[in-house]
Every structure is written in C-alpha cells, then in structure tokens.
Amino acid sequence: MGFISDFKAFLMKGEIVTLATAVIVGGAFGKIVTSFTNDILMPPIGMLLGNVEFTDLKLVLQEGIPAVMNNDVEVTPAIAEVAMQYGMFIQTILDFVIIGFCIFMVLKAYERTKKKEAETPAAPVGPTTQEQLLMEIRDELKSRK
C-alpha cells in the first residue's frame, strides 16, 4: 500500500499538476498556431507567389508508378512517389517561429513582473534574537546607573 500512496502523493504535487496543465495548454496552443499558419497566413503568401499551395511544393526524386491491373487483378503493384516535401517543411518552420515568438513574449512579460517584484522594497526586517538580547542588556545597564 505504501507504493500506491507514494505514487498518489507524487501525482498530486503542485509541480506535476502544473506541468500536466502546461502540456495540455501547450498542445492546444500548438494546434491553434498550426491552424493560423495553414489557414490564415499561408494562403495569402501562396496567392502572392502565384497561387502556390505550400503543402504541394515538393521536389520529386522518383515519380510514382500506378499499379497495372488486368481483369481487376493487380499484375504489377504501385510504386509510391519519392519526394522531398519542402512546402510542408516551410510551414512547420513558420509554426516553430510563431510559437517561439509567443513563448518569448510570455517570458518577457514574466521577467518584467519579476523585475518589478525585485524592485519593490521589502518590509524592514526586525532585529535578530541576538540584537534583541543586546538591546535588553544595554537597557538594563542604563537603568542600573
């Protein structure tokens, strides 16, 4: 029973819950950025470049060969096209740059709040126990005179 209770305590720690939340939100944010890149950003860029669909941009290394059929029987199997999909790669790079920029902006805002907290003067610290004891001794010596 100790292993299960230890595992439950581990999962319920604040850091684990926070990390899980960040992963879920980050995954959703990645989907939003991908949609923004694919559906909003790339169509106008493709239009400006002569109605190019970026996902179709590729360098074909070997043409595909369709299957040869004879009386609905496949005589020769199809050979898939071999191509480098550089259009998809460009879109993935744009996704990465947009996500990186957003994370950069969030971190800059976070650093600004931390900097403001650091600039805020802390409440004055009271005397230490040793200082308090010395003040009592001083006051006692003054009262004896």
C-alpha positions as a LaTeX table, in Angstrom:
\begin{tabular}{lrrr}
\hline
Residue & $x$ (\AA) & $y$ (\AA) & $z$ (\AA) \\
\hline
Met1 & 0.00 & 0.00 & 0.00 \\
Gly2 & 2.99 & 2.33 & 0.53 \\
Phe3 & 3.93 & 2.37 & $-3.17$ \\
Ile4 & 0.43 & 3.38 & $-4.26$ \\
Ser5 & 0.14 & 6.12 & $-1.63$ \\
Asp6 & 3.61 & 7.42 & $-2.56$ \\
Phe7 & 2.64 & 7.45 & $-6.24$ \\
Lys8 & $-0.62$ & 9.27 & $-5.44$ \\
Ala9 & 1.28 & 11.87 & $-3.38$ \\
Phe10 & 3.73 & 12.31 & $-6.26$ \\
Leu11 & 0.93 & 12.88 & $-8.76$ \\
Met12 & $-0.85$ & 15.35 & $-6.53$ \\
Lys13 & 2.20 & 17.57 & $-6.02$ \\
Gly14 & 1.65 & 21.05 & $-7.37$ \\
Glu15 & 4.53 & 20.82 & $-9.84$ \\
Ile16 & 3.15 & 17.72 & $-11.54$ \\
Val17 & $-0.36$ & 19.17 & $-11.86$ \\
Thr18 & 1.09 & 22.44 & $-13.17$ \\
Leu19 & 3.27 & 20.58 & $-15.66$ \\
Ala20 & 0.33 & 18.48 & $-16.89$ \\
Thr21 & $-1.75$ & 21.62 & $-17.33$ \\
Ala22 & 1.07 & 23.29 & $-19.25$ \\
Val23 & 1.42 & 20.29 & $-21.58$ \\
Ile24 & $-2.31$ & 20.25 & $-22.33$ \\
Val25 & $-2.49$ & 24.01 & $-22.91$ \\
Gly26 & 0.71 & 23.88 & $-24.97$ \\
Gly27 & $-0.73$ & 21.14 & $-27.19$ \\
Ala28 & $-3.88$ & 23.16 & $-27.78$ \\
Phe29 & $-1.81$ & 26.28 & $-28.46$ \\
Gly30 & 0.26 & 24.32 & $-31.00$ \\
Lys31 & $-2.93$ & 23.35 & $-32.84$ \\
Ile32 & $-4.05$ & 26.98 & $-32.90$ \\
Val33 & $-0.71$ & 28.12 & $-34.31$ \\
Thr34 & $-0.74$ & 25.34 & $-36.92$ \\
Ser35 & $-4.23$ & 26.36 & $-37.99$ \\
Phe36 & $-3.18$ & 30.02 & $-38.09$ \\
Thr37 & $-0.20$ & 29.17 & $-40.28$ \\
Asn38 & $-2.03$ & 26.76 & $-42.60$ \\
Asp39 & $-5.38$ & 28.52 & $-42.86$ \\
Ile40 & $-4.66$ & 32.24 & $-42.37$ \\
Leu41 & $-1.00$ & 33.01 & $-43.09$ \\
Met42 & $-0.02$ & 30.69 & $-45.93$ \\
Pro43 & $-2.97$ & 31.21 & $-48.36$ \\
Pro44 & $-2.23$ & 34.93 & $-48.94$ \\
Ile45 & 1.50 & 34.22 & $-49.20$ \\
Gly46 & 0.77 & 31.47 & $-51.72$ \\
Met47 & $-1.50$ & 33.82 & $-53.65$ \\
Leu48 & 1.21 & 36.49 & $-53.77$ \\
Leu49 & 3.64 & 33.89 & $-55.12$ \\
Gly50 & 1.32 & 32.95 & $-58.00$ \\
Asn51 & $-1.40$ & 30.82 & $-56.41$ \\
Val52 & 1.05 & 28.37 & $-54.88$ \\
Glu53 & $-0.23$ & 25.90 & $-52.31$ \\
Phe54 & 2.72 & 25.45 & $-49.95$ \\
Thr55 & 1.71 & 21.95 & $-48.93$ \\
Asp56 & 2.02 & 20.90 & $-52.59$ \\
Leu57 & 5.56 & 22.21 & $-53.01$ \\
Lys58 & 7.91 & 19.28 & $-53.36$ \\
Leu59 & 10.98 & 18.06 & $-55.15$ \\
Val60 & 10.15 & 14.74 & $-56.81$ \\
Leu61 & 13.07 & 12.34 & $-56.67$ \\
Gln62 & 11.23 & 9.42 & $-58.25$ \\
Glu63 & 7.84 & 9.54 & $-59.96$ \\
Gly64 & 5.19 & 7.22 & $-58.67$ \\
Ile65 & 4.06 & 4.36 & $-60.88$ \\
Pro66 & 0.41 & 3.29 & $-60.75$ \\
Ala67 & $-0.49$ & $-0.35$ & $-60.36$ \\
Val68 & $-1.05$ & $-2.33$ & $-63.55$ \\
Met69 & $-4.42$ & $-4.09$ & $-63.50$ \\
Asn70 & $-5.64$ & $-6.92$ & $-65.70$ \\
Asn71 & $-9.27$ & $-8.02$ & $-65.26$ \\
Asp72 & $-9.40$ & $-6.41$ & $-61.79$ \\
Val73 & $-6.28$ & $-8.32$ & $-60.77$ \\
Glu74 & $-3.19$ & $-6.37$ & $-59.82$ \\
Val75 & $-0.42$ & $-7.54$ & $-62.13$ \\
Thr76 & 2.20 & $-5.02$ & $-61.03$ \\
Pro77 & 1.96 & $-3.27$ & $-57.64$ \\
Ala78 & 2.01 & 0.50 & $-57.46$ \\
Ile79 & 5.24 & 2.27 & $-56.58$ \\
Ala80 & 4.83 & 5.33 & $-54.39$ \\
Glu81 & 6.30 & 8.65 & $-55.37$ \\
Val82 & 9.51 & 9.63 & $-53.58$ \\
Ala83 & 9.60 & 13.36 & $-52.95$ \\
Met84 & 11.02 & 15.91 & $-50.54$ \\
Gln85 & 8.05 & 17.90 & $-49.21$ \\
Tyr86 & 9.78 & 21.24 & $-48.70$ \\
Gly87 & 6.48 & 23.17 & $-48.67$ \\
Met88 & 5.34 & 21.29 & $-45.58$ \\
Phe89 & 8.77 & 21.88 & $-44.09$ \\
Ile90 & 8.43 & 25.66 & $-44.65$ \\
Gln91 & 5.04 & 25.61 & $-42.90$ \\
Thr92 & 6.48 & 23.67 & $-39.98$ \\
Ile93 & 9.31 & 26.20 & $-39.67$ \\
Leu94 & 6.78 & 29.04 & $-39.64$ \\
Asp95 & 4.81 & 27.22 & $-36.91$ \\
Phe96 & 8.01 & 26.92 & $-34.89$ \\
Val97 & 8.90 & 30.60 & $-35.34$ \\
Ile98 & 5.40 & 31.75 & $-34.34$ \\
Ile99 & 5.34 & 29.51 & $-31.26$ \\
Gly100 & 8.87 & 30.61 & $-30.34$ \\
Phe101 & 7.87 & 34.28 & $-30.67$ \\
Cys102 & 4.80 & 33.77 & $-28.48$ \\
Ile103 & 6.82 & 31.98 & $-25.81$ \\
Phe104 & 9.42 & 34.75 & $-25.99$ \\
Met105 & 6.73 & 37.39 & $-25.42$ \\
Val106 & 5.26 & 35.48 & $-22.46$ \\
Leu107 & 8.71 & 35.08 & $-20.89$ \\
Lys108 & 9.49 & 38.79 & $-21.38$ \\
Ala109 & 6.24 & 39.70 & $-19.62$ \\
Tyr110 & 7.06 & 37.25 & $-16.84$ \\
Glu111 & 10.56 & 38.72 & $-16.43$ \\
Arg112 & 9.06 & 42.23 & $-16.24$ \\
Thr113 & 6.76 & 41.20 & $-13.39$ \\
Lys114 & 9.66 & 39.52 & $-11.57$ \\
Lys115 & 11.81 & 42.64 & $-12.06$ \\
Lys116 & 9.06 & 44.83 & $-10.58$ \\
Glu117 & 8.78 & 42.47 & $-7.61$ \\
Ala118 & 12.54 & 42.67 & $-7.08$ \\
Glu119 & 12.47 & 46.48 & $-7.24$ \\
Thr120 & 9.73 & 46.69 & $-4.62$ \\
Pro121 & 11.47 & 47.24 & $-1.29$ \\
Ala122 & 10.92 & 44.51 & 1.24 \\
Ala123 & 9.44 & 45.30 & 4.61 \\
Pro124 & 12.13 & 46.19 & 7.12 \\
Val125 & 13.34 & 43.16 & 8.99 \\
Gly126 & 13.09 & 43.32 & 12.75 \\
Pro127 & 16.11 & 42.86 & 14.97 \\
Thr128 & 17.55 & 39.39 & 15.28 \\
Thr129 & 17.36 & 37.49 & 18.53 \\
Gln130 & 20.96 & 38.37 & 19.25 \\
Glu131 & 20.36 & 42.08 & 18.59 \\
Gln132 & 17.26 & 42.00 & 20.80 \\
Leu133 & 19.23 & 40.39 & 23.63 \\
Leu134 & 21.98 & 43.02 & 23.30 \\
Met135 & 19.38 & 45.82 & 23.42 \\
Glu136 & 17.90 & 44.33 & 26.60 \\
Ile137 & 21.36 & 44.15 & 28.17 \\
Arg138 & 22.02 & 47.77 & 27.16 \\
Asp139 & 18.69 & 48.92 & 28.62 \\
Glu140 & 19.36 & 47.01 & 31.83 \\
Leu141 & 22.80 & 48.61 & 32.18 \\
Lys142 & 21.31 & 52.08 & 31.62 \\
Ser143 & 18.65 & 51.50 & 34.26 \\
Arg144 & 21.28 & 50.50 & 36.90 \\
Lys145 & 23.08 & 53.84 & 36.65 \\
\hline
\end{tabular}
